[in-house]
């Protein structure tokens, strides 16, 4: 990857000028900006988004709080989030709770809140979930377990377990099976009830 020195040599300007152009700081003439940008493009320079965020004081981390990484559904989700965040210049910090509220409370008390751009969580806190997450200054995305009320700026994403249950039911009917056993999470969990109702 080309360095600031390479770009300065290519553009015929000082290292300081290149730094000022790339970081958008200091007074630089329009002509020198053009030279630096053209040289950077020719050399294939790609700015490091995370370094830029750090210099500008922008939070660079997203906390991902999941019940476990032993379940494929959460491991796949974390892998996809981590890849996407890295491409955008953010660091994904994963925390697991074993689906125990006390563990989640402990994670929340240790979060580096000043460095957080957002939190994505499959919470085990039940009715106290929203109360606890409302203290965070960053946006929160609730995964799979929707709290009763959410703050403006927070979001909720989930799989459509009712539709998955219906699809399974159609498949069973197509096969002509007369007896089916469903092994799932406890029926006290909403997604398990939705899956069963759809089926």
N, C-alpha and C positions, 0 to 999 in steps of 0.2 A: 504494500500500500504506500502511495507517495506521501512524503512528509512535507511540512511547511517549508523546509529548506529546498526540496525539489520544486515546489510551486514557485518559490521566490526566484530560483535560478531560471526556471522556464519563463516567468513573467518579466524578469529583469528588474525586480524591485527588492526591497529589504524584507527580512523575516518579519519585522515589526509591522510592515504594511500588510503582509499576507495575514498575520494574526488579527490585525484590526478589521480587515475585510471579512475573514471567515467568522469572527466573533461579533461582527457588527458593532465595533467599539471604535472610538477615536475618529478624527476627521481625516478622510481619504478622498482624493479627487475622483471624479466620475471616471476619468480615463484609467486611473490605477485600479479602481474596482473592476472595470471591464477587463483589463489585462489579467488580473488575478483570477477572476471567474473563468475566463477562457482557458488559462493555463490549468486550473483545477479540473476543468472538464476534459481537456486533452489528456491529462495524466490519469484520469479515472478516480480522482479524489472523492471519497465519500465521508462526510463528517460523522464523528462519533456522537450520536444523539445523547447517550448517557453522560458523556463528558460535558456536552453543552448544557444539559439540564443542571448538572452539579455547579458549573460556573455561574449559571443564572439563578441559582437557588431554587430551582424547580424540583419538587419531590421526584425521586427516581425509582421508587419501589412500590410493588403491589403485593399486599399480604393475601395469601390464599389459604383459608382455614377450612380443612376438610376432616370428615370423620376418620378417614384412613386412606392409605395408598395401597392397601392390600386388596381392595376391591377394584376390578377393572374399570368400572364406571368412573370412579374418582381418579384413578391413575391416568386414564385416557384424557379426562377433563384437564387435569393438571398439566399433562404433557402438551396439550393443545394451547393452553393459556401461556405456559412458559415460552413456547416457540413464538407465539404472537407478541408477547410483551418484549422479548429480546429483540425482535425485528423493529419494534417501535422505540427501542432504547431504554426499556424499563427492566428492572430486575424482579423476578417473581420469587417471593419468599414463602415457602410452604410450611404450614404448621398442621399437625394432626392432633385430634382430640380423643380418638377412640369412641367418639359419640358420647362423651361424658361431659356434662355441663361444667363441673369443677375444673376440668382440664381446659375447656374453652375460656373460662374466666381467667385462668392463669395465663393463657396465651395473650388475652386482651390486655392484661396488666403489664406485659412485657413488650408490647408492640412499639417499634420506634416511630411513634406517631408523627414526628416532625418530618420524617423522610417518606411518608406514605402518600402516594398519589390516589390510591383506592384500596378497598378491601373487597374480596370475593369470599363468601362464606356459605357453607352448608351448616347451619347452626343447630346446636343441640340444646339451646337455652329455653326452648318453649316460649311461654307467654312473656318471659322477661327479655327475650331476644331484642326486640326493638328498643326497649328502654336502655339496654347496655350499649347498643351500637349507635344510639343517637348522640352519645358523647363524643364520637369521632368527628373531626373536622372535614374528613375526606368523604367522597361518595362511597356507598356500600352497595354491592350487588349480592342479593340473597339467591342462593342456588338450591333449587329443589324443595325448600321448606319456606313457604311464604308466611311472613309475619302478618298479624292482623292489620296493622297500619304501617305505612312507610313514609319517610321524610321525602320532600321534594328533592330530586336528584338521585335518590336511591332507586334500584331496579330489582326485578325478580325474574329469574329464568328457571325453567324446569322442563323435563321431558313430559310428554303427554301420555301418562300412564293409562288413562281411560282408553285412548285410541290404541295403545299397545295391547291392552286387554281384548278390545274388540277384534283387532287383527289376529290375535291368538285364537279367539273364539271362531272366527271364520275359517282359519286353517284347520282347526279340529273338526269342524263341520264338513269341510271339503274332503278330509281324510276318512270321514265316517267313523271316527273313534267314539266309542260309547262311554268310556271311563277315562278320566284325566285327573292326574294329581298335580296340584299347584304348590310348589315350595317357594315361600316368599319371606320377606321381612315380617315382623309382627303386625297384626292387623290394626294395632293402635297408631301406626304411621299412616298418614294420609295417602302417600303414593301406593302403599300396599292395598289399602281399601279401594283406591281408584282402579288399580290393575284388576282386582277381583271383580269389581262392579262391571268393568268393561268386558271381562271374559264372560 
